[in-house]
């Protein structure tokens, strides 16, 4: 049976029609053969890939997907993996397109490879049952109510969703990617304490800081952005490899609701953030920001997300794995500005932004948002 793509996969599919290499990531790993049973690892990789239906799926010319058991999971439509070895090392080279799954999916696959390597059973991936549930839910009253709530709260908003740019947004369409990495490890304990006290996540803390930076930079008292919610709300969804994450809109004002002309206190801003985040999750089944005509605005919104690093993912293996420099990647930026949080052995935030020679404003804003994250 054919099913529509999940919302973010649909976005990637549409982009692939004009840019066949968009969101394609290539990774190389090297393992010392003295540290691993090479044949057992290769068997485990095949078993893990076969356990996830998305690697044996086909997306047709209409953007519909179906399972094809005859597809080799090592060489699928949007994924390929090559294993080679010499006298010293085992090399694993793979190419993966974002259409197949989100960041959590990568961790799920690595965990399954490790389980298979240890001879442990793998939990079933109910990807196509999940797709059937998603399609059925689209006809429910709750889905319709979520659509209505999102449209009432986020349609025709007048506040900014990104920092001002010096050139028209369409001129940034093929801009190169700029990256700034900021280490927040010295604030990690304090930020985690704040998150625990306020019953919010680090994602929420940086979403608030990002929104405040937009306000300061644009000279407004209100701002909006998007953030990535992991999804996977039920036990059956925990082991699914797919784009289950949801793009959730977030809007906040720094003017107190208690006194119309007074600035909100830090605690009030945090309470409003917690409320807004929870409401966003409650209504996130409807892909508001990815649906036309709303996507015309929200495609350019600043986006906050938690990401695993390649090295932290490789560290999940029970034997040393070295991540090698991959072939040079396309340097076009896919988003106007992403704020990516990496919370592992250290707390690091990477700001990925569109950068061209005559667009200094975004570069200045990245510095401003890094400062706001510390001071707010």
C-alpha positions as CSV (number, residue, x, y, z in Angstrom):
1,X,0.0,0.0,0.0
2,X,1.2,3.5,-0.8
3,X,1.4,6.2,1.9
4,X,2.1,9.9,1.7
5,X,5.5,11.0,3.1
6,X,5.7,12.4,6.6
7,X,5.7,16.3,6.6
8,X,9.5,16.9,6.8
9,X,10.2,14.1,4.4
10,X,7.8,15.8,2.0
11,X,9.6,19.0,2.3
12,X,12.9,17.3,1.5
13,X,11.3,15.4,-1.4
14,X,10.1,18.7,-3.0
15,X,13.6,20.2,-2.6
16,X,15.1,17.1,-4.2
17,X,13.2,17.7,-7.4
18,X,15.4,20.8,-8.2
19,X,18.5,19.8,-6.2
20,X,19.2,16.1,-6.3
21,X,22.0,16.4,-3.6
22,X,20.1,18.4,-1.1
23,X,20.2,17.1,2.5
24,X,22.5,14.2,1.5
25,X,25.1,13.5,4.1
26,X,28.2,11.3,3.6
27,X,30.1,9.8,6.5
28,X,33.3,7.7,6.7
29,X,34.2,5.6,9.7
30,X,37.3,3.5,10.4
31,X,37.6,0.7,12.9
32,X,40.8,-1.2,13.9
33,X,40.3,-4.8,13.0
34,X,41.9,-5.9,16.3
35,X,39.0,-4.2,18.1
36,X,36.1,-5.8,16.3
37,X,34.9,-9.1,14.8
38,X,34.6,-7.7,11.2
39,X,32.2,-10.4,9.9
40,X,29.9,-10.2,12.9
41,X,29.7,-6.4,12.6
42,X,28.9,-6.6,8.9
43,X,26.1,-9.1,9.6
44,X,24.8,-6.9,12.4
45,X,24.7,-3.9,10.1
46,X,22.6,-5.8,7.5
47,X,20.3,-7.1,10.2
48,X,19.8,-3.7,11.7
49,X,19.1,-2.1,8.3
50,X,16.7,-4.8,7.4
51,X,14.8,-4.3,10.7
52,X,13.8,-0.8,9.6
53,X,11.4,-0.7,6.6
54,X,12.3,2.8,5.5
55,X,15.6,1.3,4.0
56,X,13.6,-0.9,1.7
57,X,11.1,1.7,0.7
58,X,10.5,3.4,-2.6
59,X,9.2,6.9,-3.2
60,X,7.4,7.1,-6.5
61,X,7.1,10.1,-8.9
62,X,4.0,11.2,-7.0
63,X,5.8,11.4,-3.7
64,X,4.1,8.3,-2.3
65,X,6.1,5.6,-0.5
66,X,5.7,1.8,-0.3
67,X,7.7,-1.1,1.0
68,X,9.6,-3.3,-1.5
69,X,11.1,-6.5,0.1
70,X,13.3,-7.0,-3.0
71,X,15.4,-3.8,-2.3
72,X,18.8,-4.4,-0.9
73,X,18.9,-2.2,2.3
74,X,22.6,-1.5,1.7
75,X,21.7,0.2,-1.6
76,X,18.3,1.9,-1.4
77,X,16.8,4.8,-3.1
78,X,18.2,7.4,-0.6
79,X,20.8,5.3,1.2
80,X,24.0,3.4,0.3
81,X,26.6,1.8,2.5
82,X,29.9,0.3,1.5
83,X,32.1,-1.9,3.8
84,X,35.7,-2.5,2.9
85,X,38.8,-3.5,4.7
86,X,42.6,-3.7,4.4
87,X,45.1,-5.5,6.6
88,X,44.6,-3.1,9.5
89,X,41.2,-1.4,9.3
90,X,37.6,-1.9,8.5
91,X,36.0,1.1,6.7
92,X,32.4,2.0,6.6
93,X,31.3,4.6,4.1
94,X,27.7,5.6,3.7
95,X,25.5,8.2,2.0
96,X,22.2,9.1,3.6
97,X,19.5,11.5,2.7
98,X,17.5,13.4,5.3
99,X,14.2,12.3,3.6
100,X,14.6,8.9,5.4
101,X,14.7,10.0,9.0
102,X,15.4,12.5,11.7
103,X,18.3,12.8,14.1
104,X,16.8,10.4,16.6
105,X,16.6,7.8,13.9
106,X,20.4,7.7,13.5
107,X,20.8,6.9,17.2
108,X,18.1,4.2,16.9
109,X,20.0,2.5,14.0
110,X,23.3,2.6,15.8
111,X,21.7,1.1,18.9
112,X,20.2,-1.7,16.8
113,X,23.6,-2.4,15.2
114,X,25.1,-2.7,18.6
115,X,22.3,-5.0,19.8
116,X,22.6,-7.2,16.7
117,X,26.4,-7.3,17.2
118,X,25.9,-8.6,20.7
119,X,23.3,-11.2,19.6
120,X,20.5,-9.4,21.3
121,X,16.9,-9.3,19.8
122,X,15.8,-6.1,18.0
123,X,12.5,-4.4,18.7
124,X,10.1,-4.2,15.8
125,X,10.0,-1.0,13.7
126,X,6.3,-0.3,13.1
127,X,6.9,2.4,10.5
128,X,4.1,1.5,8.1
129,X,1.6,1.0,10.9
130,X,2.6,4.4,12.1
131,X,2.0,5.9,8.6
132,X,-1.5,4.2,8.6
133,X,-2.2,5.8,12.0
134,X,-1.1,9.2,10.8
135,X,-3.4,9.0,7.7
136,X,-6.4,7.9,9.8
137,X,-5.7,10.7,12.4
138,X,-6.0,13.3,9.6
139,X,-9.7,12.6,9.5
140,X,-10.2,13.1,13.3
141,X,-11.8,16.0,15.1
142,X,-8.6,16.5,17.2
143,X,-6.6,17.0,14.0
144,X,-9.0,19.5,12.7
145,X,-9.0,21.3,16.1
146,X,-5.2,21.5,16.0
147,X,-5.3,23.0,12.5
148,X,-7.8,25.6,13.7
149,X,-5.8,26.4,16.8
150,X,-2.5,26.9,14.9
151,X,-4.1,29.0,12.3
152,X,-5.8,31.2,14.9
153,X,-2.5,31.7,16.8
154,X,0.1,31.9,14.0
155,X,-1.6,33.0,10.7
156,X,-1.0,36.5,9.6
157,X,1.4,37.2,12.5
158,X,3.0,40.7,12.5
159,X,6.1,39.9,14.6
160,X,9.4,38.8,13.0
161,X,10.3,35.1,12.7
162,X,14.0,35.8,11.8
163,X,16.5,38.6,12.1
164,X,16.4,41.4,9.5
165,X,18.5,40.8,6.4
166,X,20.3,43.4,4.3
167,X,19.1,41.9,1.0
168,X,15.8,40.3,0.0
169,X,15.3,36.8,1.2
170,X,15.1,35.4,-2.3
171,X,18.6,36.7,-3.0
172,X,19.8,34.4,-0.1
173,X,18.3,31.3,-1.7
174,X,21.6,29.8,-2.8
175,X,23.8,31.4,-0.2
176,X,26.7,29.6,1.3
177,X,26.6,28.3,4.8
178,X,28.3,30.1,7.6
179,X,28.9,28.4,10.9
180,X,29.7,29.7,14.4
181,X,30.4,27.3,17.2
182,X,30.0,28.5,20.8
183,X,30.9,26.5,23.9
184,X,28.4,26.8,26.8
185,X,29.9,24.1,28.9
186,X,30.7,26.6,31.6
187,X,27.0,27.4,31.9
188,X,25.8,23.8,31.5
189,X,25.0,23.1,35.2
190,X,23.3,26.5,35.6
191,X,21.2,26.0,32.5
192,X,20.2,22.5,33.5
193,X,19.2,23.7,37.0
194,X,17.2,26.4,35.4
195,X,15.5,24.0,33.0
196,X,14.7,21.5,35.9
197,X,13.3,24.3,38.1
198,X,11.1,25.6,35.4
199,X,10.1,22.2,34.0
200,X,11.4,23.0,30.6
201,X,14.1,21.6,28.3
202,X,17.3,23.1,27.1
203,X,15.5,23.4,23.7
204,X,13.0,25.7,25.4
205,X,15.8,27.8,27.1
206,X,17.6,28.4,23.8
207,X,14.2,29.1,22.0
208,X,13.4,31.8,24.5
209,X,17.0,33.3,24.2
210,X,16.7,33.2,20.4
211,X,13.3,34.9,20.4
212,X,14.7,37.6,22.8
213,X,17.7,38.1,20.5
214,X,15.3,38.6,17.5
215,X,13.4,41.2,19.5
216,X,16.5,43.1,20.5
217,X,17.9,42.9,17.0
218,X,14.7,43.9,15.2
219,X,13.6,46.4,17.7
220,X,10.3,44.6,18.6
221,X,8.6,43.4,21.7
222,X,7.5,40.1,20.2
223,X,9.1,37.4,18.1
224,X,8.3,33.9,16.7
225,X,10.4,30.9,15.6
226,X,10.2,27.2,15.1
227,X,11.7,24.4,17.2
228,X,12.1,20.6,16.6
229,X,10.0,18.3,18.7
230,X,11.2,14.7,18.7
231,X,7.7,13.1,18.6
232,X,7.7,9.3,19.4
233,X,5.0,9.7,22.0
234,X,4.0,6.0,22.4
235,X,5.9,2.9,23.2
236,X,5.3,1.5,19.7
237,X,7.0,4.6,18.2
238,X,10.2,4.4,20.2
239,X,12.1,2.3,17.7
240,X,10.9,3.8,14.4
241,X,13.4,5.0,11.9
242,X,11.7,7.9,10.1
243,X,11.0,11.6,10.1
244,X,8.7,11.5,13.1
245,X,10.0,14.9,14.5
246,X,7.7,17.8,14.2
247,X,8.4,21.5,13.3
248,X,6.6,23.5,16.1
249,X,5.9,27.2,16.0
250,X,6.7,29.3,19.1
251,X,5.8,32.9,19.7
252,X,6.5,35.0,22.8
253,X,6.2,38.7,23.9
254,X,8.4,40.3,26.5
255,X,5.6,42.6,27.6
256,X,3.9,41.3,30.7
257,X,0.4,40.0,30.4
258,X,-0.2,41.2,33.9
259,X,0.7,44.8,33.1
260,X,0.3,45.8,29.4
261,X,3.2,48.3,29.4
262,X,5.7,46.6,31.7
263,X,8.4,44.2,30.6
264,X,7.9,40.7,31.8
265,X,10.2,39.3,34.5
266,X,12.5,36.4,33.7
267,X,10.3,34.0,35.6
268,X,7.2,35.2,33.8
269,X,9.0,34.7,30.4
270,X,10.0,31.2,31.4
271,X,6.4,30.4,32.5
272,X,5.1,31.7,29.2
273,X,7.7,29.7,27.3
274,X,6.7,26.5,29.2
275,X,3.0,27.1,28.3
276,X,3.7,28.0,24.7
277,X,5.9,24.9,24.3
278,X,3.3,22.6,25.7
279,X,0.5,24.1,23.6
280,X,2.7,23.7,20.5
281,X,3.3,20.0,21.2
282,X,-0.4,19.4,21.9
283,X,-1.3,20.8,18.4
284,X,1.8,19.6,16.5
285,X,0.1,16.8,14.7
286,X,-0.9,19.3,12.0
287,X,2.2,20.5,10.1
288,X,1.3,24.1,10.1
289,X,4.7,25.6,9.3
290,X,5.3,23.2,6.4
291,X,2.0,23.8,4.8
292,X,1.3,26.4,2.1
293,X,0.6,29.3,2.3
294,X,2.0,29.4,5.8
295,X,5.3,27.9,4.7
296,X,6.1,31.0,2.7
297,X,6.8,32.8,6.0
298,X,7.9,29.9,8.2
299,X,10.4,28.4,5.8
300,X,12.6,31.4,6.7
301,X,12.0,31.2,10.5
302,X,14.9,30.7,12.9
303,X,14.9,27.1,13.9
304,X,16.1,25.6,17.3
305,X,16.9,21.9,17.5
306,X,18.8,19.4,19.6
307,X,21.3,17.3,17.5
308,X,23.6,14.4,18.2
309,X,27.2,14.9,16.9
310,X,28.7,12.3,14.6
311,X,31.4,11.7,17.3
312,X,28.8,11.2,20.1
313,X,26.9,8.8,17.8
314,X,30.1,6.8,17.1
315,X,30.8,6.8,20.8
316,X,27.7,4.5,21.3
317,X,29.7,1.6,19.8
318,X,31.3,-0.8,22.3
319,X,34.6,-0.5,20.4
320,X,36.6,2.5,19.2
321,X,35.2,4.1,16.0
322,X,37.0,6.9,14.3
323,X,34.9,9.3,12.2
324,X,37.0,10.4,9.2
325,X,36.7,13.6,7.2
326,X,34.1,13.0,4.5
327,X,34.2,14.1,0.9
328,X,33.6,17.8,0.6
329,X,30.0,18.6,1.2
330,X,27.9,21.2,-0.7
331,X,28.3,24.4,1.2
332,X,24.8,25.8,0.4
333,X,22.8,26.6,3.5
334,X,19.4,24.9,3.6
335,X,17.9,27.3,6.3
336,X,18.2,31.0,7.0
337,X,19.4,30.3,10.5
338,X,19.5,27.1,12.6
339,X,20.4,27.0,16.3
340,X,21.7,23.5,16.9
341,X,22.2,22.3,20.5
342,X,24.7,19.5,21.1
343,X,24.5,18.3,24.7
344,X,27.0,15.5,25.2
345,X,30.3,15.5,27.1
346,X,30.1,19.3,26.6
347,X,27.4,21.8,25.8
348,X,27.9,23.3,22.4
349,X,25.7,25.4,20.2
350,X,26.3,25.7,16.5
351,X,24.7,28.5,14.5
352,X,24.3,27.6,10.9
353,X,23.3,30.6,8.7
354,X,23.1,31.8,5.2
355,X,26.1,33.9,4.4
356,X,27.0,36.0,1.4
357,X,29.5,38.8,1.0
358,X,27.0,41.6,1.1
359,X,24.9,40.2,3.9
360,X,26.7,41.2,7.1
361,X,23.5,41.5,9.1
362,X,23.1,37.8,9.7
363,X,26.7,37.5,10.8
364,X,26.2,40.3,13.4
365,X,23.0,38.7,14.5
366,X,24.7,35.3,15.2
367,X,27.0,37.2,17.6
368,X,24.1,38.9,19.2
369,X,22.1,35.7,19.7
370,X,25.1,34.0,21.3
371,X,25.4,36.9,23.8
372,X,21.6,36.8,24.5
373,X,21.8,33.1,25.2
374,X,24.3,33.8,28.0
375,X,22.7,36.9,29.4
376,X,19.1,36.0,29.4
